[in-house]
Every structure is written in C-alpha cells, then in structure tokens.
Amino acid sequence: MENSNKISEVTEAFNLPGELKECIPYGNGHINDTYRLTCETPEGIRRYILQRMSRRIFKNPQELMENVSGVTSWLRKKIIENGGDPERETLNVIPAKDGKPYYVDSKGEYWRSYVYITDASSYDQVEKPEDFYESAVAFGHFQRMLADYPAETLNETIKGFHDTRARFQVFKDTVAKDVCGRAAEVQDEINFVLAHEDVANVFGELQDKGKLPLRVTHNDTKLNNIMIDDVTHKGICVIDLDTVMPGLSLNDFGDSIRFGASTAAEDEQDISKVSCDLHLFEVYVKGFLEGCGGALTDLEVEMLPMGAILMTFECGMRFLADHLEGDHYFRIHRENHNLDRARTQFKLVWDMEQKLSEMKAIVQKYK
C-alpha cells in the first residue's frame, strides 16, 4: 500500500468531488497498481478507481492516455446517441486539476482516475458459456462503435505488438544466437515454428495489398476485461484500454479464442488435455458477429478462424523465444514454464488446423 502522504498528494491532484473517506487496493491486475476510492458528497457516496501506470511496460504514458481519452470520448458520444448509459457503458476519465487525463507525482510516477462502474463484475475464467458469449458481444460492439474512428490517429503504445512477420524474424535470430544453449533440447518446437512461416506472414501480406482495414483494436480481449452487470448478466463495458491502438479486428477475435475456447490452462503440462472447444468457438463467433452488427468486411469475417490460429501461433512463438532467451519477458513460476506455455499453444494450433473446415462452417452459419 502506498503511504498516506503519497495517496493524498495524488487524490488532491484530481477533480474528485466530496471528501475522501476510503482508499483500498483493488482487483488483481499484474501491471498497474489499482485502488478504489470512496468519496462522500452531498448527493451521496461516489466511488472512483485510481491507478498508477506501469512505466516498466508502458514507456510513454502520455501517448497511452491520449489514446484512452480519444477512444472513451468517442464511445461516450456514441452511447449517448444510442440512448445508453455513458456512466456505465464506457470508462470515464477523471481529469487532473490541470486538465490533463493523468497526473505526474513528485517521484515522476504517472497516475490516472476513472469513475467506478457500480453493480458490475469481471470474471477471470470462463465459468459458463453465457459469460463468454457476453464478452464476445461486448468486444464485437466495441468494434462496431469504433468502426469509423480514424484508427491511424492513435499512438502505437507497444511498437509492432502484433506484427507477426517481424516477430518471426526475431524468433529466427533468437534461435541462431541461442544465448542460453537451450535450442538443442527444443528442436521439435523450433521446427514447428519454422514450418509455419506462411501463417506468420498471412495477415501482413493481406495488409500490404490493402485487403484488411486498420481498426481500433483492444489487444487484450480476455473475459476479465469486460464488466458484466450483476443483475442482467449482460456485458456492459470494455475496460483496460491500455493497449488500445491501431490493429486488425482478427487479432482481437483470435486472442479471445486462444484464451477462452481452449480446454486447458495456458501452462498445462499434459498437452493431451489441450484442444479447441468448438462449442465455445461457436458461442464466441455468434456473439462477436452479433456485436459487430455488420461492421466487418466479408474478408475479415471469412478470416476469423485464421485469426484464432495466428494469434495462438504468435503467442506460442513468443513463449518459446522467451524460453530460449532465459525467461526475461513472461514471469515464470517453475523451470521450463515458458516451454510448457509454448507447447500448449502449439498443440492448440495443431488442433485448430485439424478443425479448420468445421471452424469455417461455423463462421458461415453466422455471417
């Protein structure tokens, strides 16, 4: 917990109404430090989120918050036009007293504040298909509402985040350097990656030809980044916009499937348990296309199964590269943890490739 002097310095820098009554650590995020604030106002209790942004991950918090402010303002306007509730259906940034969407404290740390979304929860795991469906509708709706946002005006907060072609080249360099002497033990996994160069290139080549539009993408489309209403159990708000930047809708879709439609944990050591659950794939396709409401092009819809394969492949390639380099990027909790993660992703890629015709048929059913 931050010391109380630091917290009061930060809370006093924001335009928070009323008197601060409580500040407690909140949530279980691994990147930013998050607190929930409770303020007493003449109109009653108001709650807010306060976050210290990670400088380790996000090197330019000003650009990040430019993206967040631009996208949330746009969403707020659309929600009002559609007769929705802008206080609950998008994040609402509380500006600092100097008008900026963030505050830099006396130690040079960057902070931001949001209105707390009441009577809604987020879930870390897919406990029932309905929740996965609701997240699909919400992320699809996010695409629809931002379909005419000028994506090219957004900052790229993490350079080349889903440039799979570039990541493939980096992987080959990593294998060649073999700084930890681990390559000989994982030759089968290395060969699996090298045999999938066409997968690594497919979206980049389509972009080069102007066939895939640049869109506003979320880039972390896990279930826990959707707030689900406690009463209606409907997905109401997409949160954690730190990685919002220009990208491909297929990457957002694919990462959801990689994470949510797998039959095993991301680091399962028994890869016989790993496969793509076609029922959950269908649940997500139905919800996502419903939420998109026709905003995607025919080619984007057709390529959804490839989005799932490519994002799973990219993630496995990154895990394997990190294993070869000595586990610097992804936190590990046991020996060969990143290797286990890579193997689950590659098994999932293999399984999706076997089921590709069925996945395509599911997409056709809902397009």
LOGU-281240 format. One line per 8 residues: their letters; for each residue x, y, z of C-alpha. Coordinates in nm, 3 decimals. Each point is the difference from the previous one (the first is absolute). Layout:
# LOGU-281240
A) X,Y,Z | ... .
***
This chain:
# LOGU-281240
MENSNKIS) 0.000,0.000,0.000 | 0.127,0.349,-0.081 | 0.070,0.223,0.297 | -0.285,0.236,0.086 | 0.197,0.314,-0.093 | 0.053,-0.130,-0.355 | -0.367,-0.099,-0.036 | -0.119,0.339,0.126 .
EVTEAFNL) 0.240,0.179,-0.236 | -0.146,-0.199,-0.292 | -0.370,0.013,0.096 | 0.020,0.377,0.058 | 0.135,0.040,-0.354 | -0.323,-0.134,-0.155 | -0.342,0.164,-0.028 | -0.168,-0.237,0.245 .
PGELKECI) -0.320,0.129,0.161 | -0.065,-0.014,0.373 | 0.218,-0.129,0.281 | 0.223,-0.307,-0.042 | -0.111,-0.259,0.258 | 0.179,-0.316,-0.114 | 0.284,-0.114,-0.226 | 0.054,-0.376,-0.031 .
PYGNGHIN) 0.203,-0.222,-0.238 | -0.232,-0.139,-0.265 | -0.006,-0.288,-0.249 | 0.271,-0.249,-0.092 | 0.168,0.159,-0.302 | 0.370,-0.078,-0.050 | 0.112,0.319,-0.170 | -0.144,0.318,0.152 .
DTYRLTCE) -0.054,0.074,0.372 | -0.375,0.052,0.049 | -0.201,0.152,0.286 | -0.369,0.059,0.057 | -0.086,0.339,0.147 | -0.321,0.078,0.190 | -0.105,0.366,0.020 | -0.287,0.149,0.200 .
TPEGIRRY) -0.192,0.272,-0.183 | -0.325,0.186,0.082 | -0.170,-0.224,-0.260 | 0.130,-0.318,0.164 | 0.294,-0.241,-0.029 | 0.205,0.008,-0.324 | 0.271,-0.249,-0.090 | 0.301,0.033,-0.230 .
ILQRMSRR) 0.291,-0.207,-0.123 | 0.353,0.136,0.046 | 0.290,-0.165,-0.186 | 0.372,0.043,-0.013 | 0.106,-0.091,-0.354 | 0.292,-0.238,-0.047 | 0.298,0.179,-0.154 | 0.169,-0.340,-0.043 .
IFKNPQEL) -0.261,-0.108,-0.255 | -0.122,0.333,-0.136 | 0.291,0.226,-0.090 | -0.216,0.295,-0.104 | -0.300,0.044,0.231 | -0.094,0.334,-0.162 | -0.057,-0.171,-0.337 | -0.185,-0.284,0.170 .
MENVSGVT) -0.239,0.244,0.170 | -0.046,0.195,-0.325 | -0.131,-0.326,-0.150 | -0.223,-0.075,0.299 | -0.143,0.354,0.007 | -0.067,0.004,-0.373 | -0.169,-0.340,-0.009 | -0.209,0.046,0.317 .
SWLRKKII) -0.122,0.346,-0.112 | -0.103,-0.151,-0.333 | -0.176,-0.292,0.171 | -0.177,0.232,0.243 | -0.142,0.204,-0.290 | -0.119,-0.317,-0.180 | -0.156,-0.145,0.317 | -0.196,0.324,0.059 .
ENGGDPER) -0.116,0.002,-0.366 | -0.120,-0.361,0.046 | -0.191,0.084,0.319 | 0.239,-0.198,0.223 | 0.155,0.079,0.339 | 0.342,0.163,-0.056 | 0.087,-0.029,0.372 | -0.009,-0.380,-0.016 .
ETLNVIPA) 0.060,-0.094,-0.365 | 0.346,0.152,-0.040 | 0.287,0.105,0.221 | -0.026,0.363,0.109 | 0.334,0.172,0.056 | 0.017,0.246,0.292 | 0.236,0.280,-0.106 | 0.267,0.135,0.232 .
KDGKPYYV) -0.043,0.358,0.118 | 0.233,0.121,-0.276 | -0.241,-0.148,-0.259 | 0.227,-0.290,-0.103 | -0.136,-0.358,0.004 | 0.281,-0.102,0.239 | 0.207,0.137,0.288 | 0.378,-0.025,0.044 .
DSKGEYWR) 0.092,-0.022,0.369 | 0.309,0.135,0.177 | 0.187,-0.326,-0.076 | -0.078,0.017,-0.373 | -0.264,-0.276,0.016 | -0.308,0.028,-0.224 | -0.350,-0.035,0.146 | -0.352,0.004,-0.143 .
SYVYITDA) -0.353,-0.020,0.136 | -0.327,-0.141,-0.134 | -0.361,-0.002,0.117 | -0.061,-0.335,0.174 | -0.260,-0.214,-0.182 | -0.257,-0.105,0.258 | -0.197,-0.327,0.024 | 0.217,-0.183,-0.253 .
SSYDQVEK) 0.275,-0.264,0.024 | 0.279,-0.146,-0.211 | 0.092,-0.370,-0.007 | 0.345,-0.153,-0.046 | -0.114,-0.333,-0.146 | -0.278,-0.114,-0.232 | -0.229,-0.157,0.259 | -0.297,-0.037,-0.233 .
PEDFYESA) -0.043,0.044,-0.376 | -0.242,0.291,0.055 | 0.283,0.213,0.145 | 0.223,-0.078,-0.300 | -0.289,0.093,-0.230 | -0.053,0.331,0.184 | 0.370,0.086,-0.032 | -0.022,-0.077,-0.374 .
VAFGHFQR) -0.300,0.230,-0.045 | 0.179,0.275,0.197 | 0.325,-0.023,-0.196 | -0.197,-0.017,-0.327 | -0.201,0.305,0.104 | 0.329,0.176,0.081 | 0.103,-0.063,-0.364 | -0.333,0.127,-0.133 .
MLADYPAE) 0.002,0.324,0.202 | 0.359,0.075,-0.099 | -0.031,-0.112,-0.363 | 0.016,0.359,-0.130 | 0.261,0.123,0.252 | 0.316,0.110,-0.187 | 0.220,-0.285,0.130 | 0.314,0.140,-0.161 .
TLNETIKG) -0.015,0.300,0.237 | 0.058,-0.224,0.305 | 0.346,-0.041,0.150 | 0.164,-0.343,-0.023 | 0.059,-0.049,0.373 | 0.196,-0.324,-0.045 | 0.184,0.007,-0.333 | -0.062,-0.296,-0.233 .
FHDTRARF) -0.215,-0.174,0.261 | -0.171,-0.232,-0.249 | 0.240,0.028,-0.293 | 0.031,-0.378,-0.028 | 0.231,0.019,-0.302 | 0.248,0.210,0.197 | -0.035,-0.226,0.305 | 0.078,-0.301,-0.223 .
QVFKDTVA) 0.328,0.162,-0.108 | 0.085,0.080,0.361 | -0.071,-0.363,0.088 | 0.242,-0.124,-0.268 | 0.268,0.236,0.135 | -0.065,-0.125,0.354 | 0.047,-0.362,-0.111 | 0.323,0.089,-0.184 .
KDVCGRAA) 0.146,0.179,0.305 | -0.114,-0.270,0.247 | 0.135,0.208,0.290 | -0.096,-0.255,0.267 | 0.095,-0.313,-0.196 | -0.358,-0.130,0.014 | -0.074,-0.040,-0.372 | 0.123,-0.360,-0.035 .
EVQDEINF) -0.253,-0.119,0.261 | -0.300,0.160,-0.174 | 0.068,-0.078,-0.364 | -0.350,-0.142,-0.061 | -0.160,0.322,0.126 | 0.239,0.216,-0.205 | -0.080,-0.204,-0.312 | -0.373,0.044,0.065 .
VLAHEDVA) 0.046,0.377,-0.007 | 0.221,0.000,-0.308 | -0.252,-0.219,-0.187 | -0.267,0.267,0.056 | 0.161,0.297,-0.174 | -0.302,0.028,-0.231 | -0.224,0.044,0.305 | 0.231,0.270,0.139 .
NVFGELQD) -0.020,0.189,-0.332 | -0.366,-0.035,-0.095 | -0.149,0.316,0.156 | 0.298,0.221,-0.081 | -0.024,-0.099,-0.366 | -0.374,0.075,-0.008 | 0.066,0.339,0.164 | 0.269,0.076,-0.257 .
KGKLPLRV) -0.264,-0.049,-0.271 | -0.247,0.224,0.185 | -0.240,-0.288,0.060 | -0.026,0.026,0.381 | -0.106,0.335,0.148 | 0.188,0.159,0.288 | -0.233,0.016,0.300 | -0.005,0.110,0.362 .
THNDTKLN) 0.093,-0.319,0.183 | 0.002,-0.084,0.370 | 0.288,-0.251,-0.008 | -0.083,-0.171,0.330 | -0.343,-0.153,-0.063 | -0.018,-0.226,0.303 | -0.328,-0.060,0.181 | 0.120,0.199,0.303 .
NIMIDDVT) 0.014,0.319,-0.207 | -0.379,0.006,-0.028 | -0.223,0.131,0.278 | -0.311,-0.219,0.030 | -0.311,0.148,0.163 | -0.075,-0.171,0.333 | -0.376,0.000,-0.064 | -0.047,-0.053,-0.374 .
HKGICVID) 0.328,-0.196,-0.049 | 0.050,0.192,-0.326 | 0.345,0.123,-0.103 | -0.022,0.376,0.040 | 0.349,0.150,-0.025 | 0.343,-0.076,-0.149 | 0.273,0.096,0.247 | 0.382,0.005,0.015 .
LDTVMPGL) 0.064,0.213,-0.307 | 0.378,0.022,0.053 | 0.079,-0.192,-0.317 | -0.262,0.167,-0.221 | 0.177,0.089,-0.325 | -0.024,-0.044,-0.378 | -0.024,-0.368,-0.098 | -0.209,-0.277,-0.154 .
SLNDFGDS) -0.340,-0.116,0.122 | 0.119,-0.356,-0.066 | 0.267,0.029,0.270 | -0.256,0.100,0.263 | -0.231,-0.285,-0.101 | 0.285,-0.251,-0.016 | 0.139,0.080,0.343 | -0.344,-0.053,0.156 .
IRFGASTA) -0.022,-0.347,-0.154 | 0.357,-0.087,0.099 | -0.075,0.084,0.360 | -0.368,-0.086,0.037 | -0.068,-0.301,-0.225 | 0.297,-0.213,0.108 | -0.087,-0.308,0.205 | 0.308,0.042,0.222 .
AEDEQDIS) 0.197,0.261,0.190 | 0.257,0.204,-0.191 | 0.284,-0.183,0.181 | -0.149,-0.353,0.012 | 0.284,-0.255,0.008 | -0.210,-0.289,-0.136 | -0.058,0.118,-0.356 | -0.240,-0.288,-0.069 .
KVSCDLHL) -0.254,0.215,0.191 | 0.040,0.293,-0.241 | -0.249,0.056,-0.282 | -0.231,0.265,-0.145 | -0.354,-0.039,0.131 | -0.216,0.045,-0.312 | -0.311,0.071,0.208 | 0.175,0.293,0.171 .
FEVYVKGF) 0.139,0.109,-0.338 | -0.355,0.007,-0.136 | -0.132,0.186,0.305 | 0.266,0.269,-0.049 | -0.045,0.030,-0.379 | -0.376,0.046,0.044 | 0.044,0.270,0.267 | 0.287,0.180,-0.172 .
LEGCGGAL) -0.174,0.027,-0.339 | -0.321,0.104,0.173 | 0.187,0.276,0.186 | 0.181,0.112,-0.316 | -0.335,0.054,-0.171 | 0.140,-0.018,-0.352 | 0.299,0.229,0.068 | 0.255,-0.255,-0.129 .
TDLEVEML) 0.079,-0.061,-0.367 | -0.081,-0.336,-0.162 | 0.370,-0.090,-0.002 | 0.041,0.083,0.369 | -0.291,-0.230,0.085 | 0.134,-0.275,-0.225 | 0.345,0.022,0.164 | -0.124,-0.029,0.362 .
PMGAILMT) 0.118,-0.363,0.039 | 0.343,0.100,-0.130 | 0.001,0.278,0.261 | -0.033,-0.267,0.270 | 0.281,-0.209,-0.149 | 0.232,0.293,-0.059 | -0.038,0.156,0.346 | 0.054,-0.337,0.168 .
FECGMRFL) 0.306,-0.064,-0.217 | 0.142,0.348,0.070 | -0.044,-0.046,0.374 | 0.167,-0.342,-0.004 | 0.289,0.139,-0.205 | 0.046,0.280,0.258 | -0.003,-0.247,0.291 | 0.259,-0.219,-0.174 .
ADHLEGDH) 0.221,0.299,-0.085 | -0.012,0.112,0.364 | 0.098,-0.352,0.112 | 0.297,0.008,-0.238 | 0.107,0.344,0.125 | -0.014,-0.088,0.370 | -0.357,0.094,0.100 | 0.033,0.379,0.015 .
YFRIHREN) -0.343,0.111,-0.122 | -0.266,-0.238,0.131 | 0.014,-0.066,0.374 | 0.069,-0.368,0.078 | -0.087,-0.201,0.312 | 0.187,-0.321,-0.078 | 0.277,-0.134,-0.220 | -0.099,-0.020,-0.369 .
HNLDRART) -0.321,0.193,0.070 | 0.019,0.195,-0.327 | 0.077,-0.322,-0.187 | -0.316,-0.157,0.145 | -0.196,0.307,-0.108 | 0.145,-0.021,-0.353 | -0.090,-0.369,-0.026 | -0.365,0.062,0.098 .
QFKLVWDM) -0.028,0.271,-0.265 | 0.154,-0.218,-0.270 | -0.231,-0.290,0.089 | -0.294,0.242,-0.025 | 0.123,0.123,-0.341 | 0.030,-0.361,-0.120 | -0.351,-0.080,0.127 | -0.152,0.308,-0.166 .
EQKLSEMK) 0.168,-0.094,-0.328 | -0.170,-0.342,0.018 | -0.336,0.171,0.068 | 0.039,0.287,-0.247 | -0.278,-0.111,-0.236 | -0.241,-0.033,0.296 | 0.103,0.344,0.129 | -0.061,0.151,-0.344 .
AIVQKYK) -0.343,-0.163,-0.016 | -0.091,0.149,0.339 | 0.098,0.348,-0.120 | -0.207,-0.042,-0.319 | -0.300,-0.089,0.217 | 0.004,0.338,0.175 | 0.134,0.242,-0.265 .
***
